[in-house]
Amino acid sequence: MAVTLTEAAAKHVRNYLEKRGGGVGLRLGVRTAGCSGYAYKIEFADEVREGDTLFESHGVKVVVDAKSLPFVDGTEVDFTREGLNERFTFRNPNVKDECGCGESFSV
């Protein structure tokens, strides 16, 4: 499988990387958090580390660390805007349950 970006997410990442003056792409991971067990961790990547897996979607690289890969493999990352709010959203086929607020999930 792979981790992919929608066109909207790829455009947002590309624009942000241009504004900040560079970077490899988007780093996606998970951390232990919330009432359901895990939360997504997303940041802009400046390097590919040993053990990372690299995906490319719509011309943008997505970097995933080895510990997070089993939790996010197959995930599609989208970027949405609703009024003044904007955020990344995740379509993850591994998720078995999500908390009521949508901030954490379990696999």
Backbone torsions as a table, in degrees:
resi	resn	phi	psi	omega
1	MET	NA	-165.4	-177.3
2	ALA	-160.4	170.6	169.7
3	VAL	-109.1	127.4	-176.4
4	THR	-123.8	161.3	174.6
5	LEU	-115.5	145.9	168.9
6	THR	-74.5	168.3	177.2
7	GLU	-60.3	-38.3	179.6
8	ALA	-63.4	-43.1	179.5
9	ALA	-66.7	-43.1	179.7
10	ALA	-62.3	-41.3	179.1
11	LYS	-63.2	-42.9	178.9
12	HIS	-62.2	-45.3	-179.5
13	VAL	-63.8	-46.8	178.7
14	ARG	-57.1	-47.3	179.7
15	ASN	-61.5	-42.7	-179.7
16	TYR	-65.4	-43.9	179.6
17	LEU	-62.7	-37.7	177.0
18	GLU	-64.2	-43.5	-179.4
19	LYS	-65.0	-36.9	-178.5
20	ARG	-85.5	-6.2	174.4
21	GLY	90.6	17.0	175.0
22	GLY	137.2	-178.1	-177.8
23	GLY	138.8	163.5	-178.8
24	VAL	-79.3	-42.1	-176.2
25	GLY	165.0	-144.5	-177.7
26	LEU	-106.3	133.4	176.0
27	ARG	-104.1	124.3	179.2
28	LEU	-116.3	133.0	178.2
29	GLY	-152.0	-176.3	174.9
30	VAL	-129.2	156.1	175.3
31	ARG	-138.1	155.8	176.5
32	THR	-73.3	124.1	-177.1
33	ALA	-172.7	165.2	171.5
34	GLY	71.1	-179.8	-176.3
35	CYS	-80.7	-15.1	-179.2
36	SER	-101.6	-9.5	173.6
37	GLY	123.9	-46.3	-176.1
38	TYR	-134.8	152.5	174.2
39	ALA	-133.8	149.9	177.8
40	TYR	-72.4	144.0	175.0
41	LYS	-121.6	121.6	-177.2
42	ILE	-131.8	134.1	179.2
43	GLU	-153.9	169.7	177.7
44	PHE	-90.0	132.6	-173.9
45	ALA	-92.5	133.2	174.9
46	ASP	-102.5	-11.0	-179.4
47	GLU	-154.9	160.9	171.0
48	VAL	-104.7	121.0	-176.5
49	ARG	-93.7	161.6	176.6
50	GLU	-58.2	132.7	-179.6
51	GLY	91.5	-10.0	177.9
52	ASP	-73.0	150.8	171.5
53	THR	-109.6	137.4	-175.7
54	LEU	-112.9	128.5	174.9
55	PHE	-119.8	159.8	174.7
56	GLU	-134.0	134.9	-177.9
57	SER	-144.3	123.7	-178.9
58	HIS	53.5	37.0	177.1
59	GLY	80.0	7.1	-179.5
60	VAL	-117.5	135.2	179.1
61	LYS	-84.1	140.5	175.1
62	VAL	-120.2	124.2	-176.8
63	VAL	-108.3	129.9	-179.8
64	VAL	-130.0	130.0	178.2
65	ASP	-75.4	159.3	-174.0
66	ALA	-60.9	-37.5	-179.0
67	LYS	-69.2	-33.1	-177.6
68	SER	-83.2	-24.9	-172.6
69	LEU	-53.5	-45.4	-179.6
70	PRO	-61.1	-26.6	-178.9
71	PHE	-83.3	-26.3	-174.2
72	VAL	-115.1	-3.2	-179.1
73	ASP	-59.0	128.7	-178.1
74	GLY	93.3	-1.7	-176.9
75	THR	-76.5	139.6	170.3
76	GLU	-107.7	126.4	179.6
77	VAL	-100.0	128.6	177.9
78	ASP	-118.8	163.7	175.5
79	PHE	-127.6	124.2	-176.5
80	THR	-123.2	150.3	174.0
81	ARG	-125.3	130.0	175.4
82	GLU	-133.6	104.0	-175.8
83	GLY	62.9	-123.5	179.2
84	LEU	-88.5	-6.4	-177.8
85	ASN	-92.8	137.8	174.2
86	GLU	-140.7	144.9	-177.6
87	ARG	-165.0	161.4	170.6
88	PHE	-82.9	141.2	173.5
89	THR	-124.0	158.6	-171.0
90	PHE	-130.2	130.5	171.4
91	ARG	-109.2	98.7	-171.9
92	ASN	-115.2	113.9	-178.5
93	PRO	-69.5	-11.6	-179.2
94	ASN	-84.0	-15.0	-174.5
95	VAL	-70.7	126.8	177.3
96	LYS	-98.1	-30.7	-177.6
97	ASP	-156.0	149.0	176.5
98	GLU	-127.7	151.5	176.5
99	CYS	-73.2	165.0	-176.9
100	GLY	-61.4	-32.2	-178.1
101	CYS	-85.5	-9.8	177.1
102	GLY	81.9	7.9	-176.8
103	GLU	-88.2	-20.1	-178.6
104	SER	-138.2	165.4	-176.8
105	PHE	-148.7	166.7	173.6
106	SER	-128.7	156.0	179.7
107	VAL	-121.7	NA	NA
